[in-house]
Amino acid sequence: SQQGEEDPQALSIQEGENATMNCSYKTSINNLQWYRQNSGRGLVHLILIRSNEREKHSGRLRVTLDTSKKSSSLLITASRAADTASYFCATDTGNQFYFGTGTSLTVIP
Amino acid sequence: DGGITQSPKYLFRKEGQNVTLSCEQNLNHDAMYWYRQDPGQGLRLIYYSQIVNDFQKGDIAEGYSVSREKKESFPLTVTSAQKNPTAFYLCASSPGRGVSYEQYFGPGTRLTVT
């Protein structure tokens, strides 16, 4: 399977702390995207990073991509209770999207 | 108000019955996708369509069928041949014909088959 794997599976932090989650994948990609899913809802796109980019920022989000290690990380700084959700990486192989299994983040107020 | 709508939000069916899930988008997107999500799992691609009257199988197409007669509509039929149909179904669309675009998701339909 080319599905990405997120690590950790679950993460619980205090409000104000930073949250880091990682995604590893198996094959070459064109881009990698991160999505958020609140419980029982659809996914919301957070950020896209292309294979020739190493780092990207969007507000409190920072994404890195290391194509040599086939891995990406998502950092959420100064977390808020509203950040509580599941986070998924999705890899684009040029032919199809593959979603990872997700990291469940709980931010405790 | 642009977006993707899926209906109904909850759907209950008896085993052996076919059921069709609706997905409509008014974003003028070329590509549309159907995913299945099981508890604690990621999304698995069922079918996708990059243009009207054309669609491709994803990783788990067996027991499902789709049609794309209009750009804005991509209904999914869960047939009685699908062994484990109970799941959360998500429809998505993207602007381009390739996959190098972000996907916009609908709110999902939770199907329960007993």
Boltz contact constraints between the chains, C-beta under 6 A:
constraints:
  - contact:
      token1: [A, 30]
      token2: [B, 100]
      max_distance: 6.0
  - contact:
      token1: [A, 31]
      token2: [B, 100]
      max_distance: 6.0
  - contact:
      token1: [A, 42]
      token2: [B, 90]
      max_distance: 6.0
  - contact:
      token1: [A, 42]
      token2: [B, 105]
      max_distance: 6.0
  - contact:
      token1: [A, 42]
      token2: [B, 106]
      max_distance: 6.0
  - contact:
      token1: [A, 42]
      token2: [B, 107]
      max_distance: 6.0
  - contact:
      token1: [A, 42]
      token2: [B, 108]
      max_distance: 6.0
  - contact:
      token1: [A, 43]
      token2: [B, 105]
      max_distance: 6.0
  - contact:
      token1: [A, 45]
      token2: [B, 102]
      max_distance: 6.0
  - contact:
      token1: [A, 48]
      token2: [B, 102]
      max_distance: 6.0
  - contact:
      token1: [A, 88]
      token2: [B, 42]
      max_distance: 6.0
  - contact:
      token1: [A, 92]
      token2: [B, 99]
      max_distance: 6.0
  - contact:
      token1: [A, 92]
      token2: [B, 100]
      max_distance: 6.0
  - contact:
      token1: [A, 97]
      token2: [B, 99]
      max_distance: 6.0
  - contact:
      token1: [A, 99]
      token2: [B, 42]
      max_distance: 6.0
  - contact:
      token1: [A, 99]
      token2: [B, 43]
      max_distance: 6.0
  - contact:
      token1: [A, 100]
      token2: [B, 42]
      max_distance: 6.0
  - contact:
      token1: [A, 101]
      token2: [B, 42]
      max_distance: 6.0
  - contact:
      token1: [A, 102]
      token2: [B, 42]
      max_distance: 6.0
